[in-house]
């Protein structure tokens, strides 16, 4: 399926839901806390939302059925993947531009210092050539330093976009090759400048360049042997370990609905900001050090990497720690007096974290594993994990098979275990709609 087709199919379903609801763009945009023009672009196919949370709220406002919610999510996954692939081209194309921009001033500076005009005609035919060679060597060295400094910042940007799986795919072989080539080219050019050195100051400058250009080579990701020579830039692909034929996108702070979502925070009410909308919950949780209270609602989107079918055999709960519940304040995300609710997702499971051996259990009336996924047919799983008597650190393991291959993927919160704590007996607070501060729960009139 092409990128344009996936985005158009996604926009078409949004448009159908909007028309059926009878609500205007203005009313929907106000309830979704976004601009009318942005919502219009989503429904027209001019843009694809970067997060699914506002899409799901839109669908629920339009009274979408359970089947429509699943189909809408499937179409968003495909449209978002197309948007990411389409956006990766310019970012890769811009990286080589760093070198000419840095190198061009360096090439110009030796031309100013060349004694071409002041020298007699005879020697002038040889001296500028030597000076030009030394200048070019210095320019290449400076260009290498500029590129070496630019490469790590690109990695950081990629890692912040889509999590471990995407950043690993986008920053692995390309990032390593760039680091190794920078190290070798800068090293050879600085050595050339040293051979043509004209005084102690220029030698010190050459040593400083070698230190800066050598840093990316030593800090490049592992998985390759060698010292960064030219041959190391092209690792044989058949010797690299095969990656799993599927990806798992984890949303550790998805909300079943705001009324049921609560967080424990080790701060007094006066130092905690208002409850965020669901799409801003990860940043709010990180800023406040919040821990899901009583229950945690996860959303896992599993998609194959190709046309081959991947069988999902099951999910296993693994405990990383269990202790007494946190003695922190309990904050409710729902506004008192504002109704909540929605349909139950199709793939819905529960986990009782207080149990001696917690397991992933399908909600009554819902199918259990195994399931099948591919690139064009992803699955979304929703998991409600409950805790009342303990502060629990835990993660999941997803077992899969495809043809003669099989394996297990760890599902966690970006390399850390999920954390869910009981809240029995803790001071509870709520935030009145239109209010300015948290108040004790149950006191809002």
C-alpha positions in Angstrom: 0.0 0.0 0.0 1.5 3.4 -1.0 1.9 6.3 1.4 -0.7 8.4 -0.3 -3.3 5.6 -0.3 -2.8 4.8 3.4 -3.2 8.5 4.4 -6.3 8.8 2.1 -7.9 5.7 3.6 -7.3 7.1 7.1 -8.7 10.5 6.2 -11.7 8.9 4.6 -12.7 7.0 7.7 -12.2 10.2 9.8 -14.5 12.0 7.4 -17.2 9.3 7.6 -17.2 9.4 11.4 -17.4 13.2 11.4 -20.3 13.4 9.0 -22.2 10.7 10.8 -21.8 12.5 14.2 -23.5 15.6 12.9 -21.0 17.8 14.8 -19.2 20.7 13.2 -15.5 21.0 12.9 -15.6 23.9 15.4 -17.4 21.8 18.1 -15.2 18.8 17.6 -12.0 20.9 17.6 -13.0 22.6 20.9 -13.7 19.3 22.6 -10.4 17.9 21.3 -8.4 21.0 22.4 -7.0 21.6 18.9 -7.5 24.2 16.2 -10.3 23.9 13.6 -7.9 24.1 10.8 -5.8 21.3 12.2 -8.8 19.0 12.5 -9.9 20.0 8.9 -6.4 19.0 7.6 -6.7 15.6 9.3 -10.1 14.8 7.8 -9.0 16.1 4.3 -5.8 13.9 4.3 -3.5 16.9 4.2 -1.8 15.8 7.5 -1.5 12.7 9.7 -1.5 13.1 13.5 1.8 12.2 15.1 0.0 10.6 18.0 -3.0 8.3 18.1 -4.6 9.7 21.3 -6.4 12.6 19.7 -7.6 10.3 16.9 -9.1 7.9 19.5 -10.8 10.8 21.3 -12.2 12.1 18.0 -13.6 8.6 17.2 -15.2 8.3 20.6 -16.8 11.8 20.3 -18.2 10.6 17.0 -19.7 7.4 18.7 -17.5 5.0 16.7 -18.1 1.3 17.3 -15.5 -1.1 18.6 -14.9 -2.4 15.1 -14.5 1.1 13.8 -12.0 1.9 16.5 -9.9 -1.1 15.6 -10.0 -0.3 11.9 -9.3 3.4 12.5 -6.2 2.5 14.5 -5.0 0.1 11.8 -5.3 2.8 9.2 -3.5 5.3 11.4 -0.6 2.9 11.9 -0.2 2.6 8.2 -0.6 6.3 7.5 1.8 7.2 10.2 4.4 4.7 9.0 4.1 6.3 5.5 4.5 9.7 6.9 7.7 8.7 8.8 9.2 7.0 5.7 8.4 10.1 3.6 9.9 12.4 6.2 13.2 10.4 6.5 14.4 11.4 3.0 15.1 15.1 3.6 16.8 14.5 6.9 19.2 12.0 5.3 19.8 14.4 2.4 20.7 17.3 4.6 23.6 15.7 6.5 26.2 15.9 3.7 25.6 19.7 3.5 27.4 20.2 6.8 30.8 19.5 5.3 30.8 22.1 2.5 29.5 24.8 4.8 32.3 24.1 7.3 35.0 23.5 4.7 34.3 26.5 2.5 35.7 29.1 5.0 38.7 26.9 5.6 39.5 26.8 1.9 39.2 30.5 1.6 41.6 31.3 4.4 44.8 29.7 2.8 44.1 31.7 -0.3 44.4 34.9 1.6 47.6 33.8 3.2 49.2 32.7 -0.1 52.1 35.0 -1.0 51.3 34.7 -4.7 51.3 38.5 -5.5 54.3 39.4 -3.4 56.6 36.7 -4.7 58.7 36.9 -7.9 57.4 35.1 -11.0 59.8 32.2 -10.9 59.3 30.9 -7.4 55.7 31.9 -7.3 54.8 29.0 -9.6 55.9 26.4 -7.0 55.3 28.1 -3.6 51.5 28.6 -4.1 51.2 24.9 -4.9 52.8 23.9 -1.6 50.7 26.4 0.3 47.6 25.2 -1.5 48.3 21.6 -0.6 48.8 22.5 3.1 45.6 24.6 3.0 43.5 21.8 1.5 44.8 19.4 4.1 43.8 21.8 6.8 40.4 22.4 5.1 39.6 18.7 5.0 40.6 18.4 8.7 38.3 21.2 9.6 35.5 19.7 7.5 36.0 16.4 9.3 35.8 18.1 12.7 32.5 19.8 11.6 31.0 16.6 10.4 32.1 14.7 13.5 30.4 17.2 15.7 27.2 17.1 13.6 26.8 13.4 13.5 25.9 12.7 17.2 23.2 15.4 17.2 21.5 13.6 14.4 21.3 10.4 16.4 19.8 12.2 19.4 17.0 13.6 17.2 16.2 10.2 15.7 16.1 8.5 19.1 13.5 10.9 20.4 10.9 10.2 17.7 9.7 6.7 17.8 11.4 4.7 20.6 14.0 2.1 20.6 13.0 0.0 17.6 12.8 3.0 15.2 15.9 4.8 16.5 17.9 1.6 16.3 16.9 1.1 12.7 17.5 4.7 11.7 20.8 5.3 13.6 22.6 2.0 13.4 24.6 1.2 10.2 24.4 4.7 8.8 25.5 6.3 12.1 28.4 3.8 12.5 29.6 4.3 8.9 29.6 8.1 9.2 31.5 8.0 12.5 34.1 5.6 11.1 34.6 7.6 7.9 34.9 10.8 9.8 37.6 9.4 12.1 39.7 8.0 9.2 39.5 11.0 7.0 40.1 13.5 9.7 43.0 11.5 11.0 44.7 11.3 7.6 44.2 15.0 6.9 45.5 16.1 10.3 48.5 13.9 9.7 49.1 15.7 6.4 48.8 19.1 8.0 51.3 18.0 10.6 53.8 17.0 7.9 53.4 20.5 6.4 53.3 22.2 9.8 54.6 25.7 10.0 55.3 26.4 13.7 54.2 25.2 17.1 50.8 27.0 17.0 49.8 25.0 13.9 51.0 21.7 15.4 48.9 22.4 18.5 45.9 23.1 16.3 46.4 19.8 14.4 46.5 17.9 17.7 43.3 19.5 18.8 41.6 18.5 15.6 42.7 14.9 15.9 41.2 14.7 19.4 37.8 16.1 18.3 37.6 14.0 15.1 38.5 10.8 16.9 35.7 11.0 19.5 32.9 9.7 17.3 34.8 6.7 16.3 35.3 5.5 19.8 31.7 6.3 20.8 30.0 4.6 17.8 27.5 1.8 18.6 28.9 -1.7 19.1 28.4 -4.7 16.8 31.4 -4.1 14.5 35.0 -5.2 14.8 37.9 -3.2 13.6 39.4 0.2 14.2 37.3 2.3 11.9 39.2 1.8 8.6 37.6 2.1 5.2 36.7 -1.5 5.1 34.7 -1.2 8.3 32.3 1.2 6.7 30.6 -1.7 4.9 29.9 -4.5 7.4 28.7 -7.7 5.7 24.9 -7.8 6.3 24.7 -11.6 6.3 26.8 -11.8 9.4 24.7 -9.4 11.4 22.1 -10.9 13.8 18.7 -11.1 12.2 16.2 -8.6 13.7 12.7 -9.8 14.7 10.1 -9.6 11.9 7.8 -7.4 14.0 7.8 -4.2 16.0 5.9 -3.3 19.2 5.0 0.3 19.9 4.2 0.7 23.7 2.0 3.5 25.2 2.5 3.0 29.0 0.2 6.0 29.8 -2.8 5.3 27.7 -6.0 6.0 29.6 -9.0 3.7 29.6 -10.8 7.0 30.5 -9.8 10.0 32.6 -12.2 9.1 35.4 -10.4 5.9 36.1 -6.8 7.2 35.7 -5.0 8.3 38.9 -1.3 9.0 39.8 0.7 8.9 43.0 3.1 11.9 43.3 5.5 12.7 46.1 4.6 16.4 46.0 2.1 18.5 47.8 -1.0 19.8 45.8 0.4 23.3 45.5 3.4 22.0 43.5 1.4 19.8 41.1 0.1 21.3 37.8 -3.5 20.7 36.5 -4.3 17.2 35.1 -3.0 16.9 31.5 -4.9 15.7 28.4 -4.1 12.1 27.6 -1.6 12.9 24.8 0.5 15.0 27.2 0.5 12.5 30.0 4.0 11.1 29.4 5.6 14.5 29.7 3.5 15.4 32.8 4.4 12.0 34.4 8.1 12.5 33.7 8.1 16.1 35.1 6.3 15.2 38.3 7.8 11.7 38.9 4.3 10.3 38.9 3.5 6.6 39.3 0.2 5.0 38.1 -2.1 4.6 41.1 -4.3 1.6 41.6 -4.1 0.6 37.9 -2.1 1.2 34.7 -3.6 1.0 31.2 -1.2 -0.1 28.5 -1.6 0.0 24.7 0.6 -2.2 22.6 0.5 -1.9 18.8 2.2 -4.9 17.1 3.0 -4.8 13.4 5.0 -7.1 11.1 7.9 -5.7 9.1 6.9 -7.4 5.8 4.2 -9.4 4.1 5.1 -12.6 6.0 2.7 -13.6 8.7 4.0 -13.4 12.3 2.1 -15.5 14.9 1.9 -13.9 18.4 1.8 -16.9 20.8 1.3 -15.1 24.1 2.3 -12.5 26.7 4.0 -13.4 29.9 4.2 -11.1 33.0 7.7 -10.8 34.6 8.2 -9.3 38.0 11.2 -6.9 38.6 10.3 -6.0 42.1 7.4 -5.8 44.7 7.3 -3.9 47.9 5.0 -1.9 50.1 2.8 0.7 48.2 4.1 4.2 47.9 3.1 6.6 50.7 2.4 9.5 48.3 -0.5 11.8 47.5 -3.1 10.4 45.1 -4.2 12.6 42.2 -7.3 11.9 40.0 -7.1 12.9 36.3 -10.8 13.2 35.7 -12.6 16.4 36.4 -15.4 16.0 39.1 -18.8 16.1 37.6 -17.7 15.5 34.0 -18.9 12.2 32.5 -16.5 9.6 31.2 -16.8 6.3 29.5 -16.4 4.6 26.1 -16.5 1.2 24.3 -14.4 -1.7 25.4 -11.5 -2.4 23.0 -11.5 -5.6 21.0 -8.2 -7.0 22.3 -8.6 -6.4 26.0 -6.7 -8.1 28.8 -6.2 -7.7 32.5 -3.3 -8.4 34.9 -3.7 -8.8 38.7 -0.3 -7.6 39.9 -1.0 -8.4 43.5 -1.3 -12.1 42.7 1.6 -14.5 43.5 1.9 -15.4 39.8 0.3 -12.6 37.7 -0.9 -13.6 34.2 -2.3 -11.8 31.1 -6.0 -12.8 31.1 -8.5 -11.9 28.4 -11.5 -9.9 29.5 -14.8 -11.8 29.5 -16.0 -12.4 26.0 -12.7 -11.5 24.3 -10.4 -13.7 22.3 -7.1 -15.0 23.7 -3.8 -15.6 22.0 -2.6 -16.6 19.5 -3.0 -13.8 17.0 -1.5 -13.0 13.6 0.1 -9.8 12.3 1.8 -8.5 9.2 2.9 -5.2 7.9 -0.6 -4.5 6.4 -2.5 -6.1 9.3 -1.4 -4.8 12.7 -3.0 -5.5 16.0 -3.7 -3.3 19.0 -3.8 -4.8 22.5 -5.1 -3.1 25.6 -3.9 -4.2 29.1 -5.3 -3.1 32.4 -2.9 -3.9 35.3 -4.3 -3.6 38.8 -2.4 -3.2 42.1 -3.7 -2.4 45.5 -1.4 -4.0 48.1 2.0 -3.4 46.5 4.3 -1.1 44.6 5.1 -3.3 41.6 7.8 -3.1 38.9 7.0 -5.4 36.0 7.4 -6.0 32.3 6.0 -8.3 29.6 7.5 -10.8 27.2 5.9 -11.4 23.9 6.5 -14.8 22.3 6.3 -15.0 18.5 7.1 -17.3 15.6 7.3 -16.8 11.8 8.1 -19.8 9.6 11.1 -21.6 11.1 12.0 -18.6 13.3 10.8 -17.9 16.8 11.8 -15.6 19.7 10.7 -13.4 22.6 10.5 -9.6 22.7 10.7 -7.7 26.0 7.9 -5.1 26.3 8.6 -2.4 28.8 8.8 1.4 29.3 11.7 2.3 27.0 14.1 0.0 28.7 12.7 0.3 32.2 10.1 -1.8 33.9 6.5 -0.5 34.2 5.6 0.6 37.7 2.2 0.5 39.3 1.4 1.1 43.0 -1.6 0.6 45.3 -3.2 3.7 46.7 -5.2 2.4 49.6 -5.5 5.0 52.4 -3.6 7.7 50.6 -4.7 11.4 50.6 -6.7 11.9 47.4 -7.1 15.1 45.4 -9.2 16.3 42.5 -9.0 19.3 40.2 -12.4 21.1 39.6 -13.2 22.0 36.0 -12.3 25.6 35.6 -10.6 25.7 39.0 -7.1 26.9 39.8 -5.8 24.3 42.3 -6.2 20.8 43.6 -8.7 20.2 46.4 -9.5 17.2 48.5 -11.4 14.6 46.6 -15.2 14.8 47.3 -15.3 18.4 48.3 -16.2 19.8 44.9 -19.8 21.0 44.7 
